[in-house]
């Protein structure tokens, strides 16, 4: 009975969570008449791709798509490299100020990023980096870095240091031991943190509106979603189709990484 209750509660949470996503995709395939009907339908009677065509042909779609992909991928890769080095230093080395560094990283992670909009705008203005994808990439790097350091530190702490010591006894240097022994075991952690960083940077909306003011060709996809609203109302079919296309890369990345993210970190690391 207890397991049945827990399964029912989990199913209810799943349905509540997944229903808005299902409704978004459903509306994207509905004809305009069905969307505006007073009687809701939970399956399109005559599915259409008209809204997707409207979204893809909207001005700036491919430019915004390229901008989003560029700044997100570069920011996540930079965050992974810097966070990996920082996490290794925190988890494996002893140095003065390590405790204060960890506290500052946690403080940066807990700080609301919206509170930094004005300071970041002033910095970008004074350094002549407004309307710059480089500045936007730097901001996304700043946003994803603290969590990446904290997460990779936890993954590294879970890997026994004796594995590195055994490799060093066999003649490996510390760098070679890390590359050949620790790094393969750290792959699930890298994938999990890269997935989080990708979703965070891909969905970011506020900083784009603050930093990209005049050059609209430097904006990203979250801003593009607002292009289907005008003084006459909102084209909900095109908006939902655009939102579906916007969510597709993150969804595909998650489906590709989910098995590797859930893999055991040190499974098979020690033989017999």
C-alpha positions in Angstrom: 0.0 0.0 0.0 2.8 2.4 0.8 4.5 1.7 -2.5 1.2 2.1 -4.3 0.7 5.5 -2.7 4.2 6.7 -3.6 3.8 5.6 -7.2 0.5 7.4 -7.4 2.0 10.6 -6.0 4.9 10.3 -8.4 2.5 9.8 -11.3 0.5 12.9 -10.2 3.7 15.0 -10.0 4.7 13.8 -13.4 1.4 14.6 -15.0 1.3 18.1 -13.5 4.9 18.7 -14.6 4.6 17.4 -18.1 1.1 18.8 -19.0 2.3 22.4 -19.8 4.9 21.0 -22.1 2.4 18.7 -23.8 0.0 21.6 -24.2 2.8 23.7 -25.8 3.5 21.0 -28.4 -0.2 20.3 -28.9 -1.0 24.0 -29.6 1.9 24.2 -32.0 0.2 21.5 -34.2 -3.3 22.8 -33.8 -5.0 24.8 -36.5 -5.8 28.4 -35.6 -9.5 27.7 -35.3 -9.0 24.9 -32.8 -6.7 27.1 -30.7 -9.3 29.9 -30.5 -12.2 27.5 -29.9 -14.0 27.7 -26.5 -14.0 23.9 -26.2 -10.4 22.6 -25.6 -9.3 19.6 -27.4 -6.5 17.3 -26.1 -5.5 16.0 -29.6 -5.4 17.9 -32.9 -8.2 16.8 -35.2 -6.2 17.9 -38.2 -2.5 18.5 -37.3 -0.8 21.3 -39.2 2.8 22.5 -39.7 1.7 26.0 -40.7 2.8 27.5 -37.3 6.2 26.0 -37.6 6.6 27.4 -41.1 5.6 30.8 -39.7 8.1 30.5 -36.9 11.0 29.4 -39.1 10.3 32.1 -41.7 10.1 34.8 -39.0 12.7 37.6 -39.5 15.9 36.8 -37.6 15.2 33.2 -36.8 18.4 31.7 -38.1 20.5 34.7 -36.9 19.1 34.4 -33.4 19.6 30.6 -33.5 23.2 31.0 -34.4 23.8 33.6 -31.7 22.2 31.5 -29.0 24.2 28.4 -30.0 27.4 30.3 -30.2 27.3 32.2 -26.9 25.9 29.1 -25.0 28.4 26.6 -26.3 31.4 28.9 -25.8 30.3 29.9 -22.3 29.7 26.3 -21.2 33.0 25.1 -22.6 34.9 28.0 -20.9 33.1 27.3 -17.6 33.9 23.6 -17.8 37.6 24.2 -18.3 38.0 26.9 -15.6 35.7 25.0 -13.1 37.6 21.7 -13.6 40.9 23.3 -12.7 39.3 25.2 -9.7 37.5 22.1 -8.5 40.7 20.0 -8.7 42.6 22.6 -6.7 39.9 22.7 -4.0 39.3 18.9 -3.8 42.9 17.6 -4.1 45.3 20.4 -3.0 46.0 22.2 0.2 46.6 26.0 0.0 46.0 29.0 2.0 42.6 30.7 1.5 40.9 27.6 0.2 38.0 27.8 2.7 37.4 31.5 1.9 37.5 30.7 -1.8 34.8 28.0 -1.4 32.6 30.3 0.7 32.9 33.0 -2.1 31.9 30.5 -4.7 28.9 29.4 -2.7 28.0 33.1 -2.2 28.2 33.7 -5.9 26.0 30.7 -6.6 23.3 31.9 -4.1 23.3 35.5 -5.3 20.3 36.4 -7.5 21.6 37.2 -11.0 18.9 39.8 -11.5 20.6 42.0 -8.9 23.7 42.2 -11.1 21.9 43.6 -14.1 22.7 47.2 -13.4 26.4 46.6 -12.4 26.9 44.5 -15.5 25.3 47.1 -17.7 27.6 49.8 -16.3 30.7 47.6 -16.9 29.6 46.9 -20.4 28.9 50.5 -21.1 32.2 51.8 -19.7 34.2 49.2 -21.6 32.3 49.8 -24.8 31.0 46.2 -24.9 27.3 46.9 -25.3 25.7 45.1 -28.3 28.5 42.6 -28.1 28.3 38.8 -28.2 31.6 38.6 -26.4 30.1 40.4 -23.4 27.0 38.2 -23.4 29.2 35.1 -23.5 31.2 36.4 -20.6 28.0 37.0 -18.6 26.8 33.5 -19.3 30.2 32.1 -18.3 29.9 34.1 -15.1 26.4 32.7 -14.4 27.3 29.0 -15.0 30.8 29.0 -13.4 29.9 28.9 -9.6 27.5 25.9 -9.9 30.0 24.1 -12.2 32.8 24.5 -9.6 30.5 23.3 -6.8 29.2 20.3 -8.7 32.6 19.2 -10.1 34.1 19.6 -6.6 31.5 17.1 -5.3 32.2 14.7 -8.2 35.9 14.9 -7.6 35.6 14.4 -3.9 33.7 11.1 -4.6 36.6 9.7 -6.6 39.1 8.0 -4.2 42.5 9.8 -4.3 44.1 6.3 -3.9 43.5 5.8 -7.6 45.7 8.7 -8.5 48.3 7.6 -5.9 48.4 4.1 -7.4 48.9 5.6 -10.9 51.7 7.8 -9.6 53.4 4.8 -8.0 53.3 3.1 -11.4 55.3 6.0 -12.8 52.6 8.5 -13.9 53.0 12.2 -13.2 50.2 13.9 -11.4 48.9 15.4 -14.6 49.0 12.1 -16.5 47.3 10.3 -13.6 44.5 12.9 -13.6 44.1 12.6 -17.4 44.2 8.8 -17.6 42.5 7.8 -14.3 40.4 10.6 -12.9 39.2 12.3 -16.0 37.4 9.2 -17.5 35.6 8.7 -14.1 34.7 12.4 -14.1 32.8 12.2 -17.4 29.3 11.8 -15.9 30.0 14.9 -13.7 31.2 16.9 -16.7 28.1 15.9 -18.7 25.7 16.7 -15.9 27.2 20.1 -15.3 27.4 20.9 -19.0 23.8 20.0 -19.3 22.8 22.4 -16.5 25.0 25.1 -17.9 23.6 24.7 -21.4 20.0 25.0 -20.2 20.8 28.0 -18.0 22.5 29.9 -20.7 20.1 28.8 -23.4 17.1 30.1 -21.5 18.6 33.3 -20.2 16.5 36.3 -21.1 17.1 39.3 -18.9 20.8 40.0 -19.7 20.1 39.9 -23.5 17.6 42.7 -23.1 20.0 44.8 -21.0 23.2 44.3 -23.0 21.9 44.1 -26.5 20.1 47.4 -27.1 20.6 48.8 -30.6 22.0 45.9 -32.7 19.1 43.5 -32.8 21.0 41.0 -34.9 23.1 40.2 -31.8 20.0 39.0 -29.8 19.2 35.4 -29.0 16.3 33.1 -29.2 14.5 34.0 -25.9 14.0 37.5 -27.3 12.9 36.1 -30.7 10.0 34.4 -29.0 8.4 37.8 -28.3 8.3 38.6 -32.1 4.9 36.9 -32.5 3.2 39.5 -30.3 1.9 42.8 -31.8 -0.7 45.5 -31.1 -3.4 43.2 -32.5 -2.6 40.4 -30.1 -0.5 37.2 -29.9 -0.2 34.5 -32.6 -0.4 31.6 -30.1 0.1 28.9 -32.7 3.3 30.5 -34.0 4.4 31.3 -30.4 4.0 27.7 -29.3 5.7 26.4 -32.4 8.6 28.8 -31.8 8.7 27.7 -28.1 8.8 24.1 -29.2 11.7 24.8 -31.6 13.4 26.7 -28.8 13.1 23.8 -26.4 14.2 21.2 -28.9 18.0 21.5 -28.6 18.0 21.3 -24.8 15.6 18.3 -25.0 17.8 16.5 -27.5 20.9 17.2 -25.4 19.2 15.8 -22.3 18.1 12.6 -24.2 21.6 12.1 -25.5 23.3 12.6 -22.1 20.8 11.0 -19.7 22.3 7.5 -19.7 25.9 8.9 -19.3 24.8 11.3 -16.6 23.2 8.5 -14.6 26.2 6.2 -15.0 28.2 5.2 -11.9 31.2 7.4 -11.3 33.7 4.8 -10.1 32.0 1.7 -11.4 34.7 -0.8 -12.4 37.6 1.5 -11.3 39.1 -1.0 -9.0 39.8 -4.5 -10.2 39.7 -7.6 -8.2 
